[in-house]
């Protein structure tokens, strides 16, 4: 977690604990593999939030595998809007009435 909170607050994943395993072997070495991270759409007015996805090698026989990129920052941009309104649309105050 960075400024975003996992566990279903700002984002969630289908794995528990927060470790997903992608397995590459001789049968799928060149096949892309994916995992899902769900971004939670709430009704809170928030600043941009971030978290990082990190990859690591759990086993690396003979050192034949390397990671070109081991982490990626993810930014969540808020889609909620703060709104307010005044009613009526015009006010009249005499200058000698004090603070308005």
Contact map, one row per residue, 1 for C-alpha under 8 A:
1111110000000000000000000000000000000000000000000111000000000000000000000000000000000000000000000000
1111100000000000000000000000000000000000000000001111000000000000000000000000000000000000000000000000
1111100000000000000000000000000000000000000000001110000000000000000000000000000000000000000000000000
1111110001100000000000000000000000000000000000001110000000000000000000000001000000000000000000000000
1111111111100000000000000000000000000000000000000010000000000000000000000000000000000000000000000000
1001111111110000000000000000000000000000000000000000000000000000000000000000000000000000000000000000
0000111111111000000000000000000000000000000000000000000000000000000000000000000000000000000000000000
0000111111110000000000000000000000000001000000000000000000000000000000000000000000000000000000000000
0000111111110000000000000000000000000001000000000000000000000000000000000000000000000000000000000000
0001111111110000000000000000000000000011110000000000000000000000000000000000000000000000000000000000
0001111111111000000000000000000000001111000000000000000000000000000000000000000000000000000000000000
0000011111111100000000000000000000001111000000000000000000000000000000000000000000000000000000000000
0000001000111111010000000000000000011100000000000000000000000000000000000000000000000000000000000000
0000000000011111000000000000000000011000000000000000000000000000000000000000000000000000000000000000
0000000000001111111100000000000000000000000000000000000000000000000000000000000000000000000000000000
0000000000001111111000000000000000000000000000000000000000000000000000000000000000000000000000000000
0000000000000011111000000000000000000000000000000000000000000000000000000000000000000000000000000000
0000000000001011111100000000000000000000000000000000000000000000000000000000000000000000000000000000
0000000000000011111110000000000000000000000000000000000000000000000000000000000000000000000000000000
0000000000000010011111000000000000100000000000000000000000000000000000000000000000000000000000000000
0000000000000000001111100000000000000000000000000000000000000000000000000000000000000000000000000000
0000000000000000000111110000000011000000000000000000000000000000000000000000000000000000000000000000
0000000000000000000011111000000000000000000000000000000000000000000000000000000000000000000000000000
0000000000000000000001111111100000000000000000000000000000000000000000000000000000000000000000000000
0000000000000000000000111111100000000000000000000000000000000000000000000000000000000000000000000000
0000000000000000000000011111100000000000000000000000000000000000000000000000000000000000000000000000
0000000000000000000000011111100000000000000000000000000000000000000000000000000000000000000000000000
0000000000000000000000011111111000000000000000000000000000000000000000000000000000000000000000000000
0000000000000000000000011111111000000000000000000000000000000000000000000000000000000000000000000000
0000000000000000000000000001111100000000000000000000000000000000000000000000000000000000000000000000
0000000000000000000000000001111110000000000000000000000000000000000000000000000000000000000000000000
0000000000000000000000000000011111000000000000000000000000000000000000000000000000000000000000000000
0000000000000000000001000000001111100000000000000000000000000000000000000000000000000000000000000000
0000000000000000000001000000000111110000000000000000000000000000000000000000000000000000000000000000
0000000000000000000100000000000011111000000000000000000000000000000000000000000000000000000000000000
0000000000001100000000000000000001111100000000000000000000000000000000000000000000000000000000000000
0000000000111100000000000000000000111110000000000000000000000000000000000000000000000000000000000000
0000000000111000000000000000000000011111000000000000000000000000000000000000000000000000000000000000
0000000001110000000000000000000000001111100000000000000000000000000000000001000000000000000000000000
0000000111110000000000000000000000000111110000000000000000000000000000000000000000000000000000000000
0000000001000000000000000000000000000011111000000000000000000000000000000000000000000000000000000000
0000000001000000000000000000000000000001111100000000000000000000000000000000000000000000000000000000
0000000000000000000000000000000000000000111110000000000000000000000000000000000100000000000000000000
0000000000000000000000000000000000000000011111000000000000000000000000000000000100000000000000000000
0000000000000000000000000000000000000000001111100000000000000000000000000000010111000000000000000000
0000000000000000000000000000000000000000000111111000000000000000000000000000010100000000000000000000
0000000000000000000000000000000000000000000011111000000000000000000000000000110000000000000000000000
0000000000000000000000000000000000000000000001111100000000000000000000000011110000000000000000000000
0111000000000000000000000000000000000000000001111110000000000000000000000011100000000000000000000000
1111000000000000000000000000000000000000000000011111000000000000000000001111000000000000000000000000
1111100000000000000000000000000000000000000000001111100000000000000000001110000000000000000000000000
1100000000000000000000000000000000000000000000000111110000000000000000111100000000000000000000000000
0000000000000000000000000000000000000000000000000011111000000000000000111100000000000000000000000000
0000000000000000000000000000000000000000000000000001111100000000000001110000000000000000000000000000
0000000000000000000000000000000000000000000000000000111110000000000011100000000000000000000000000000
0000000000000000000000000000000000000000000000000000011111000000001001000000000000000000000000000000
0000000000000000000000000000000000000000000000000000001111110000001000000000000000000000000000000000
0000000000000000000000000000000000000000000000000000000111110000000000000000000000000000000000000000
0000000000000000000000000000000000000000000000000000000011111000000000000000000000000000000000000000
0000000000000000000000000000000000000000000000000000000011111111100000000000000000000000000000000000
0000000000000000000000000000000000000000000000000000000000111111100000000000000000000000000000000000
0000000000000000000000000000000000000000000000000000000000011111000000000000000000000000000000000000
0000000000000000000000000000000000000000000000000000000000011111110000000000000000000000000000000000
0000000000000000000000000000000000000000000000000000000000011111110000000000000000000000000000000000
0000000000000000000000000000000000000000000000000000000000011011111000000000000000000000000000000000
0000000000000000000000000000000000000000000000000000000000000011111100000000000000000000000000000000
0000000000000000000000000000000000000000000000000000000110000000111111000000000000000000000000000000
0000000000000000000000000000000000000000000000000000000000000000011111000000000000000000000000000000
0000000000000000000000000000000000000000000000000000001000000000001111110000000000000000000000000000
0000000000000000000000000000000000000000000000000000011100000000001111110000000000000000000000000000
0000000000000000000000000000000000000000000000000001111000000000000011111000000000000000000000000000
0000000000000000000000000000000000000000000000000001110000000000000011111100000000000000000000000000
0000000000000000000000000000000000000000000000000111100000000000000000111110000000000000000000000000
0000000000000000000000000000000000000000000000000111100000000000000000011111000000000000000000000000
0000000000000000000000000000000000000000000000011110000000000000000000001111100000000000000000000000
0001000000000000000000000000000000000010000000011100000000000000000000000111110000000000000000000000
0000000000000000000000000000000000000000000000111000000000000000000000000011111000000000000000000000
0000000000000000000000000000000000000000000011110000000000000000000000000001111100000000000000000000
0000000000000000000000000000000000000000000000000000000000000000000000000000111110000000000000000000
0000000000000000000000000000000000000000001111000000000000000000000000000000011111000000000000000000
0000000000000000000000000000000000000000000010000000000000000000000000000000001111100000000000000000
0000000000000000000000000000000000000000000010000000000000000000000000000000000111110000000000000000
0000000000000000000000000000000000000000000000000000000000000000000000000000000011111000000000000000
0000000000000000000000000000000000000000000000000000000000000000000000000000000001111100000000000000
0000000000000000000000000000000000000000000000000000000000000000000000000000000000111110000000000000
0000000000000000000000000000000000000000000000000000000000000000000000000000000000011111100000000000
0000000000000000000000000000000000000000000000000000000000000000000000000000000000001111110000000000
0000000000000000000000000000000000000000000000000000000000000000000000000000000000000111111000000000
0000000000000000000000000000000000000000000000000000000000000000000000000000000000000111111000000000
0000000000000000000000000000000000000000000000000000000000000000000000000000000000000011111100000000
0000000000000000000000000000000000000000000000000000000000000000000000000000000000000001111110000000
0000000000000000000000000000000000000000000000000000000000000000000000000000000000000000011111000000
0000000000000000000000000000000000000000000000000000000000000000000000000000000000000000001111101001
0000000000000000000000000000000000000000000000000000000000000000000000000000000000000000000111111000
0000000000000000000000000000000000000000000000000000000000000000000000000000000000000000000011111100
0000000000000000000000000000000000000000000000000000000000000000000000000000000000000000000001111100
0000000000000000000000000000000000000000000000000000000000000000000000000000000000000000000011111111
0000000000000000000000000000000000000000000000000000000000000000000000000000000000000000000000111111
0000000000000000000000000000000000000000000000000000000000000000000000000000000000000000000000001111
0000000000000000000000000000000000000000000000000000000000000000000000000000000000000000000010001111
